[in-house]
């Protein structure tokens, strides 16, 4: 059985890849959601003035200072979506899958955006440099449940520290911490967006839609009382996300969704089962199956898993991790609400 790092396996769920997934932060005026934040809440407030110096302290404690507010942003896809939901169109995007076929971008116009990477860690440095970004946005995942950040390792989405050093020669890198509470991740995206010029009114409007979707998800979870298993599978076996460790599942659980959580204090981020032991985790009424791994057909082909009640009842759903911003999460919560209401207890 292979052992995956927390950052890489997070991509499999969140969006990610998985996301979901103790990123913290708030705007200098207080986050629009009013949620408490973690480490980011102690950082210096960012300053933004379109006609003067600009600074922003990211979730690693690094302060980026420029002589003007950034107008040209390059970003890893998960965070680009959050910025685009507020009207900030990146000049360049790199992602873990082909951006052109990533359905999370379906409602956005990418005609003026350079796609400089379609596979994790593979970034066309020349194309990125040609886009001339003022800043590059990516993430950093904690290495454990306590939220420890290893800033000596490459940030999320980068192949290695050598590549990161090359990127930093093109533009300063802003890191968003992705771990712990989902609302903290959203607050951090909001803090960066506001530093880039997004108005409080724009954020508040997005929150209104988010709140309505969250309330409906809570109602659906209470009505159905179903257990949801969020997972990734491949030739080695099954990886079941620990709901407290992935920001998106942490958020949904806080809204009442009942996630499979057989070993909450065990190995960080995943419960891992070989195919020989797959039957141990057959407790969910609904399976949310990560889009990048085995799907229902492949799962049915595994003798030790084919009898899973959710598979038999056609209650296994392909699941692509949403970005952790108000708009993306409102849409994702609506999708999960529909899944719950169309499913039955097994």
C-alpha positions as CSV (number, residue, x, y, z in Angstrom):
1,X,0.0,0.0,0.0
2,X,1.4,3.3,-0.9
3,X,1.4,6.2,1.6
4,X,0.4,9.5,0.2
5,X,1.4,12.9,1.7
6,X,-1.3,15.0,3.2
7,X,-0.8,17.7,0.6
8,X,-1.1,15.3,-2.4
9,X,-4.0,13.3,-1.0
10,X,-5.8,16.5,-0.1
11,X,-5.8,17.2,-3.8
12,X,-7.7,14.0,-4.4
13,X,-10.6,15.2,-2.3
14,X,-10.7,19.0,-2.6
15,X,-10.4,20.2,-4.7
16,X,-9.2,18.6,-3.8
17,X,-8.0,16.5,-4.8
18,X,-9.1,16.8,-3.2
19,X,-10.8,19.6,-1.4
20,X,-11.5,20.5,0.8
21,X,-8.7,20.7,2.4
22,X,-6.8,25.1,9.4
23,X,-6.4,27.7,6.6
24,X,-7.2,30.9,8.4
25,X,-7.4,34.6,7.9
26,X,-9.7,37.5,7.9
27,X,-9.9,40.9,6.2
28,X,-8.6,43.9,8.0
29,X,-12.2,45.0,8.6
30,X,-13.2,41.5,9.8
31,X,-14.2,38.7,7.6
32,X,-17.6,39.0,6.0
33,X,-18.7,35.7,7.4
34,X,-17.9,36.6,11.0
35,X,-16.2,33.2,11.5
36,X,-13.4,32.8,13.9
37,X,-10.0,32.2,12.3
38,X,-6.9,30.4,13.3
39,X,-3.2,31.4,12.8
40,X,-4.1,33.9,10.0
41,X,-6.1,36.0,12.4
42,X,-2.9,37.1,14.2
43,X,-1.2,38.3,11.0
44,X,-0.8,41.9,10.2
45,X,-3.7,43.4,8.2
46,X,-3.1,43.8,4.5
47,X,-3.1,47.3,3.0
48,X,-4.5,48.0,-0.4
49,X,-4.5,51.2,-2.4
50,X,-4.7,51.1,-6.2
51,X,-2.5,54.2,-6.5
52,X,0.1,53.5,-3.8
53,X,2.1,50.8,-2.0
54,X,0.5,47.5,-1.2
55,X,1.3,44.8,1.2
56,X,-0.3,41.5,2.2
57,X,0.7,39.0,4.9
58,X,-0.1,35.4,3.8
59,X,-1.0,32.4,6.0
60,X,2.7,31.4,6.4
61,X,3.4,34.8,8.0
62,X,5.2,36.0,4.9
63,X,4.6,39.7,3.9
64,X,4.5,40.6,0.2
65,X,5.1,44.2,-0.5
66,X,4.7,45.9,-3.9
67,X,4.6,49.5,-5.1
68,X,1.1,49.1,-6.4
69,X,-2.0,46.9,-5.8
70,X,-1.7,43.8,-7.9
71,X,-3.8,43.8,-11.0
72,X,-2.3,40.7,-12.7
73,X,-2.7,37.5,-10.7
74,X,-1.5,34.0,-11.5
75,X,-3.1,31.2,-9.5
76,X,-3.4,27.5,-8.9
77,X,-6.8,26.5,-10.1
78,X,-8.5,25.8,-6.8
79,X,-7.8,29.4,-5.6
80,X,-8.3,31.0,-9.0
81,X,-11.9,29.9,-8.9
82,X,-12.5,31.7,-5.7
83,X,-10.9,34.9,-7.1
84,X,-12.9,34.6,-10.3
85,X,-16.2,34.3,-8.3
86,X,-15.5,37.8,-7.2
87,X,-14.6,39.2,-10.6
88,X,-10.8,38.9,-10.4
89,X,-9.7,37.2,-13.7
90,X,-6.2,35.6,-13.4
91,X,-3.7,36.3,-16.2
92,X,-2.5,32.7,-15.7
93,X,-3.8,29.4,-14.2
94,X,-2.1,26.1,-13.4
95,X,-3.9,23.1,-12.1
96,X,-3.8,19.4,-11.3
97,X,-6.0,18.4,-14.2
98,X,-6.6,19.8,-17.7
99,X,-8.1,23.2,-17.0
100,X,-10.1,23.2,-20.3
101,X,-12.0,20.2,-19.1
102,X,-12.3,21.1,-15.4
103,X,-16.0,21.5,-15.0
104,X,-15.5,23.9,-12.1
105,X,-14.5,26.5,-14.7
106,X,-17.6,25.9,-16.9
107,X,-19.3,29.2,-16.0
108,X,-16.1,31.3,-16.4
109,X,-14.5,32.9,-19.4
110,X,-10.9,31.8,-19.7
111,X,-10.3,33.3,-23.2
112,X,-7.9,35.9,-21.8
113,X,-6.2,33.6,-19.3
114,X,-3.0,31.7,-20.1
115,X,-3.3,28.1,-19.0
116,X,0.3,27.3,-18.0
117,X,-0.2,23.9,-16.3
118,X,-2.6,21.0,-16.7
119,X,-1.0,18.4,-14.3
120,X,0.2,18.6,-10.7
121,X,3.6,20.2,-10.5
122,X,4.0,20.8,-14.2
123,X,4.1,24.5,-14.9
124,X,5.3,26.2,-18.1
125,X,7.6,28.8,-16.6
126,X,8.2,30.6,-19.8
127,X,4.4,31.0,-20.5
128,X,3.9,32.1,-16.9
129,X,6.6,34.7,-17.1
130,X,5.1,36.0,-20.4
131,X,1.8,36.6,-18.5
132,X,3.8,38.9,-16.2
133,X,1.9,38.3,-13.0
134,X,2.3,40.7,-10.1
135,X,1.7,37.8,-7.6
136,X,1.3,34.0,-7.8
137,X,-1.3,32.4,-5.5
138,X,-1.2,28.8,-4.3
139,X,-1.8,26.8,-1.2
140,X,0.0,25.1,1.7
141,X,-1.4,22.1,3.6
142,X,-0.6,21.3,7.2
143,X,1.4,18.2,7.9
144,X,-0.6,17.1,10.8
145,X,-3.9,17.6,12.7
146,X,-2.3,20.3,14.8
147,X,-1.9,22.5,11.8
148,X,1.9,22.4,11.5
149,X,3.1,24.1,8.3
150,X,6.4,23.0,6.7
151,X,7.5,26.1,4.9
152,X,10.8,24.5,3.9
153,X,9.0,22.1,1.6
154,X,7.5,23.1,-1.8
155,X,4.1,24.8,-1.6
156,X,1.0,22.9,-2.9
157,X,0.9,22.6,-6.7
158,X,4.7,23.0,-7.1
159,X,6.8,20.1,-8.2
160,X,9.7,20.8,-5.7
161,X,11.5,23.6,-4.0
162,X,13.7,24.2,-7.1
163,X,10.6,24.9,-9.1
164,X,9.2,27.2,-6.4
165,X,12.4,29.2,-6.4
166,X,12.1,29.7,-10.1
167,X,8.5,30.8,-9.7
168,X,9.5,33.3,-7.0
169,X,11.8,34.9,-9.5
170,X,8.8,35.6,-11.7
171,X,6.6,37.1,-8.9
172,X,6.1,36.8,-5.2
173,X,4.1,33.8,-4.0
174,X,1.1,34.1,-1.7
175,X,0.3,30.9,0.2
176,X,-3.2,30.0,1.4
177,X,-3.3,27.5,4.3
178,X,-5.8,24.7,3.5
179,X,-6.6,22.6,6.6
180,X,-8.9,22.5,9.6
181,X,-12.1,24.6,9.5
182,X,-13.7,25.2,6.1
183,X,-15.0,28.6,7.1
184,X,-11.4,29.6,7.9
185,X,-10.3,28.7,4.4
186,X,-13.2,30.8,2.9
187,X,-12.3,33.7,5.2
188,X,-8.7,33.5,3.9
189,X,-9.9,33.7,0.3
190,X,-12.1,36.6,1.2
191,X,-9.2,38.4,2.9
192,X,-7.0,38.0,-0.1
193,X,-9.8,39.1,-2.5
194,X,-10.5,42.2,-0.5
195,X,-6.8,43.0,-0.5
196,X,-7.0,42.8,-4.3
197,X,-9.8,45.3,-4.4
198,X,-13.1,43.3,-4.0
199,X,-15.7,45.3,-2.1
200,X,-17.3,44.3,1.1
201,X,-20.7,44.4,-0.6
202,X,-19.6,41.9,-3.2
203,X,-18.4,39.5,-0.5
204,X,-21.6,40.0,1.5
205,X,-23.8,39.3,-1.5
206,X,-22.0,36.0,-2.1
207,X,-22.4,35.1,1.5
208,X,-26.2,35.5,1.3
209,X,-26.3,32.8,-1.4
210,X,-23.9,30.7,0.6
211,X,-26.0,31.0,3.8
212,X,-29.2,29.9,1.9
213,X,-27.5,26.8,0.5
214,X,-26.0,26.0,3.9
215,X,-29.4,26.2,5.6
216,X,-30.9,23.9,2.9
217,X,-28.1,21.3,3.3
218,X,-28.7,21.3,7.1
219,X,-32.4,20.7,6.5
220,X,-31.7,17.8,4.1
221,X,-29.2,16.2,6.5
222,X,-31.7,16.3,9.3
223,X,-34.5,15.0,7.0
224,X,-32.6,12.1,5.6
225,X,-30.2,11.1,8.4
226,X,-28.0,9.4,5.8
227,X,-24.3,8.5,6.3
228,X,-22.0,9.8,3.7
229,X,-18.6,8.2,2.8
230,X,-16.2,10.5,1.0
231,X,-13.5,8.5,-0.6
232,X,-10.8,8.0,-3.3
233,X,-10.0,4.5,-4.7
234,X,-7.3,3.1,-7.0
235,X,-5.5,-0.1,-7.6
236,X,-4.0,-0.1,-4.1
237,X,-7.3,0.3,-2.2
238,X,-9.7,2.8,-0.7
239,X,-8.9,6.1,1.0
240,X,-11.7,7.4,3.2
241,X,-11.4,11.0,4.2
242,X,-11.3,12.0,7.9
243,X,-14.1,14.6,8.0
244,X,-12.4,16.7,10.7
245,X,-9.1,16.9,8.7
246,X,-10.6,18.0,5.3
247,X,-11.9,21.6,5.4
248,X,-14.9,20.9,3.1
249,X,-16.1,17.9,5.0
250,X,-15.5,19.7,8.3
251,X,-17.7,22.5,7.0
252,X,-20.5,20.1,5.9
253,X,-20.3,18.1,9.1
254,X,-20.7,21.4,11.1
255,X,-23.9,21.8,9.1
256,X,-25.2,18.4,10.1
257,X,-24.0,16.0,7.4
258,X,-23.1,12.6,8.9
259,X,-19.8,11.4,7.4
260,X,-18.2,8.0,7.9
261,X,-15.6,8.5,10.5
262,X,-14.5,5.0,11.8
263,X,-11.2,6.1,13.3
264,X,-11.3,9.8,14.1
265,X,-8.1,9.9,16.1
266,X,-6.1,7.6,13.9
267,X,-3.8,8.4,10.9
268,X,-4.1,12.0,9.7
269,X,-6.5,12.8,6.9
270,X,-7.3,9.2,5.7
271,X,-8.5,5.8,6.8
272,X,-6.7,3.5,4.3
273,X,-8.0,0.1,3.4
274,X,-6.5,-2.5,1.1
275,X,-8.9,-4.2,-1.2
276,X,-8.7,-7.3,1.0
277,X,-10.0,-5.2,3.9
278,X,-12.4,-3.0,2.0
279,X,-15.5,-4.6,3.6
280,X,-14.5,-3.0,6.9
281,X,-15.8,0.4,5.8
282,X,-19.1,-0.5,4.2
283,X,-21.2,1.7,6.4
284,X,-22.2,4.6,4.2
285,X,-25.6,5.1,2.6
286,X,-24.1,7.4,0.0
287,X,-20.6,7.2,-1.6
288,X,-19.0,10.4,-2.8
289,X,-16.2,9.0,-5.1
290,X,-13.4,11.3,-6.1
291,X,-13.4,12.0,-9.8
292,X,-9.7,11.2,-10.2
293,X,-9.8,7.6,-9.0
294,X,-11.9,4.5,-9.6
295,X,-15.6,5.2,-10.4
296,X,-18.7,3.0,-9.8
297,X,-17.8,0.6,-12.7
298,X,-14.3,-0.1,-11.3
299,X,-15.6,-0.3,-7.8
300,X,-18.2,-2.9,-8.8
301,X,-15.4,-4.9,-10.4
302,X,-13.6,-5.3,-7.0
303,X,-14.9,-8.6,-5.5
304,X,-14.5,-7.4,-1.9
305,X,-16.4,-4.1,-2.6
306,X,-19.0,-5.0,-5.2
307,X,-21.6,-5.8,-2.6
308,X,-21.4,-2.4,-0.9
309,X,-25.1,-1.4,-0.4
310,X,-24.5,2.1,-1.9
311,X,-23.1,0.6,-5.1
312,X,-26.0,-1.9,-5.3
313,X,-28.5,0.9,-4.8
314,X,-26.8,3.2,-7.3
315,X,-26.0,5.7,-4.6
316,X,-22.4,6.2,-5.6
317,X,-21.7,9.6,-7.0
318,X,-18.7,11.1,-8.8
319,X,-17.4,13.9,-6.7
320,X,-15.1,16.7,-7.7
321,X,-13.8,18.9,-4.8
322,X,-15.1,22.4,-4.9
323,X,-13.0,25.5,-4.3
324,X,-13.4,27.0,-0.9
325,X,-15.2,30.2,-1.7
326,X,-18.8,31.3,-1.1
327,X,-20.0,30.8,-4.7
328,X,-18.3,27.4,-5.3
329,X,-19.4,26.1,-1.9
330,X,-23.0,27.3,-2.4
331,X,-23.2,25.3,-5.7
332,X,-21.5,22.2,-4.1
333,X,-23.8,22.2,-1.1
334,X,-26.8,22.4,-3.4
335,X,-25.5,19.4,-5.3
336,X,-25.0,17.4,-2.0
337,X,-28.5,18.5,-0.8
338,X,-30.0,17.0,-4.0
339,X,-28.0,13.8,-3.6
340,X,-29.2,13.4,0.0
341,X,-32.8,14.0,-0.9
342,X,-32.7,11.6,-3.8
343,X,-31.1,8.8,-1.7
344,X,-32.5,6.3,0.8
345,X,-31.3,4.8,4.0
346,X,-29.7,1.4,3.5
